[in-house]
Amino acid sequence: LPNAMREICNGWKSDALLQSVVLEEAWGRLACELMHWPGARIAQDSVLWKPPGGSPVAWHQDSPYISNQFLPREGNSVTMWIALDDADALVGTMQYARGSHRWVQ
């Protein structure tokens, strides 16, 4: 499947550069500020690699397989997308659907 997107979960555990990006304190502070949390921790990172001309990733919600693993289930996670390479609409950037956090899961 040469055009398939590839994913590595928890790449930060085996690569110092990924670790420095994923565990950057500023991301945790931002999550705490946005969610009014006293503290935060990393649950999972996903390193996604989509080859040039690769198939698009369909619209989806992360919460069914991330947020539902923890209690309480409401307001327990934040997803952040960080491009490791230059990215623009032509190569396919992440898009968010406004209000999708209110959609029925």
C-alpha positions in Angstrom: 0.0 0.0 0.0 2.4 2.7 -1.2 -0.1 5.5 -0.8 -1.4 4.5 2.7 -0.8 6.8 5.7 1.4 5.2 8.3 1.2 5.8 12.1 3.5 5.2 15.0 2.0 5.4 18.4 4.1 6.8 21.3 7.1 7.6 19.1 8.3 10.0 21.8 9.4 6.9 23.8 12.0 5.9 21.3 13.2 9.1 19.6 14.9 12.0 21.4 13.7 14.7 18.9 10.1 13.6 19.1 10.4 13.5 22.8 11.6 17.1 22.9 8.6 18.2 20.8 5.9 16.0 22.5 7.0 16.7 26.1 7.5 20.5 25.6 6.2 22.1 28.8 4.4 24.8 26.8 2.0 22.3 25.3 1.0 21.1 28.8 0.6 24.7 30.0 -1.6 25.5 27.0 -3.8 22.5 27.6 -4.2 23.4 31.3 -5.0 27.0 30.4 -7.6 26.0 27.8 -9.3 23.3 29.9 -8.8 25.0 33.4 -6.9 22.0 34.7 -4.4 22.1 37.5 -2.1 19.7 35.6 -1.8 17.6 32.5 0.0 14.4 31.3 0.6 12.8 27.9 -1.7 9.9 27.2 -0.5 9.1 23.6 1.2 10.6 20.7 0.7 9.6 17.1 3.3 10.2 14.5 1.5 10.2 11.2 3.3 10.0 7.8 1.3 10.5 4.6 3.3 10.0 1.4 3.0 12.6 -1.4 -0.2 11.9 -3.2 -1.4 9.6 -0.4 -5.0 8.9 0.3 -6.8 11.5 2.5 -7.8 10.6 6.0 -11.6 10.6 6.5 -13.3 13.0 9.0 -13.3 11.4 12.4 -13.4 12.1 16.1 -10.5 11.0 18.4 -12.6 11.0 21.5 -14.1 7.5 21.1 -10.7 5.9 21.3 -8.9 8.5 23.4 -11.2 10.2 25.9 -13.3 7.2 26.6 -10.3 5.4 28.1 -10.2 7.7 31.1 -12.6 8.8 33.8 -14.3 11.2 34.0 -15.0 11.0 30.3 -16.2 14.6 29.8 -13.5 17.2 29.2 -10.6 14.8 29.9 -8.4 15.2 26.9 -7.0 17.7 24.3 -5.8 16.8 20.9 -3.0 18.9 19.4 -1.7 18.7 15.8 2.0 19.7 15.3 3.4 19.6 11.8 7.0 18.3 11.8 7.5 19.4 8.1 6.2 22.4 6.2 2.5 22.0 5.7 -0.1 23.8 3.7 -3.5 23.2 2.2 -1.8 21.8 -1.0 -0.1 18.9 0.9 -3.1 18.3 3.2 -3.1 19.8 6.7 -5.3 18.9 9.6 -8.8 20.5 9.6 -11.2 20.8 12.5 -15.0 21.0 12.2 -16.2 23.8 14.4 -18.5 22.4 17.1 -17.7 18.8 16.4 -17.0 18.2 20.1 -20.8 18.5 20.5 -21.6 15.9 17.9 -23.2 12.6 19.0 -20.5 9.9 19.2 
